[in-house]
Amino acid sequence: MAYKSFEDLEVWKKACRIAVRIYEILKNCREYGLKDQMTRAAVSVASNIAEGAERDSVREFIRFLNIAKGSAAELRTQFYIAFKIGIISGAEKDELVQEIKTVSSMLQGLIRQQKGKVNP
């Protein structure tokens, strides 16, 4: 998919929605360490997509997409931990895990697409 700006990327939009959702869910959370880690990881996914897209290199874009994918895995792990210690409900965990898995899959697809530009 051709795009003019990172704001056009569906994966970026979805990652932003997840970050906002995390902030909403954790608004009153007093487990500050995990809350901080989760919000940072969520923001990192969308931010790395944006930063990579604005780089003037396909290879750099791919590198930042991989970083975003790593942050998504970190966030998924944190959803499981947050559930186990009672910060989020099972329904929230299931919803968020599915959403972030979708983002990871979309990132992998975008990485494959970008690699095709480097190695046609």
N, C-alpha and C positions, 0 to 999 in steps of 0.2 A: 504494500500500500504506500503510495506517495503521500507525503504530508508536507505542509508548509512550516508547521511549528509543532513543538511537543504537545501543545494544547489540543491538537487534532488527534492525537493517539488515544485510542480507546483504553489501552492498558494504563496510561497515565491517569485518565479520568477515573478509572476503577480504583487505582491505587490511592488517589486523593479521597475518594468516597470512603475507603476503608480507614484511612488515617482519621478522617472526621468522625467516623463511627467509633473508633477506639477512644478518641478524646471524649465523646459523649458517654460511652459506657464507663470510663474510668474517672469521670468528673469528680465523684465523691470518694474515690479510692484513697485509703490511707496507707497502703503498701507502696510507699514512695519509690523505693528502689525498682521494683518490677514495673510500676506505672511509668517511670522515667524510661526504662529500657524499652517498653512496649511502644510508647509514643515516639521515641527516637527511631526505632526500627521502622515503624509505620511511615513516618515522615521521610525516612531514608529511601524507601522504595520509590515513592513518587519523585523525590528530589534527584535521585541518581538517573532516573529515566530522563528527566528534564535536562540535567547537566550534560549527559551523554549526547542527547539530541542536538544540543547547542554547540558541541565540539565540532571542529572543522575536519573531522576524520571519521570514516566508517569504522576503522579499528578502535578508535577511542569510544565511539558509540557502543560498540559490542562490549568493550571492557566495562563501561558503566552499566550496561544492561545486565551483565554478569554480577556486578556488585549489587544491583537492585534485587536480582534473584537470590543472592545470598542473604540479603536483609529480609526477604520474604520468608525464607526458611527459618531464620532467627525468630521472626514474628510468629510463625506457626508453632514453633517450640514453646514460645512464651504463652500462647493461647492454651496449650495443654497444661502448663504449670499453673497459670491463672485459674483454670478450672479446678485443678487438684487442690488448690489452697482456698477455694471458695470465692474468688474475686469475680468470676463470671459464671453464668449458668451453663448447664450442658447444652441448652439450645443455642446460646450465644456462641459457645465454643464451636459447635457443629457448623453454624452459619459462617462464622469467621474463618474457620479452617477451610471450608469449601471455597469461600471468596478468595482467599490468598492462594489456594491451589490453582484457581482459575487464572489469577494474575501470573503465577509462576509459569503456567502453561503458555499464556499469551507472550510472556517475555521470551520463553524458549523459541516460540514461533518467530518472533521478531529477530532474535539472534540468528536463527537459521536464514531468514530472509536477508539480513545484512551480510552474513557470511557469503551468500551468493553474489553479492556485489563485489566482494574482495576476491573471491575465487570462482569466477563464472565458468 
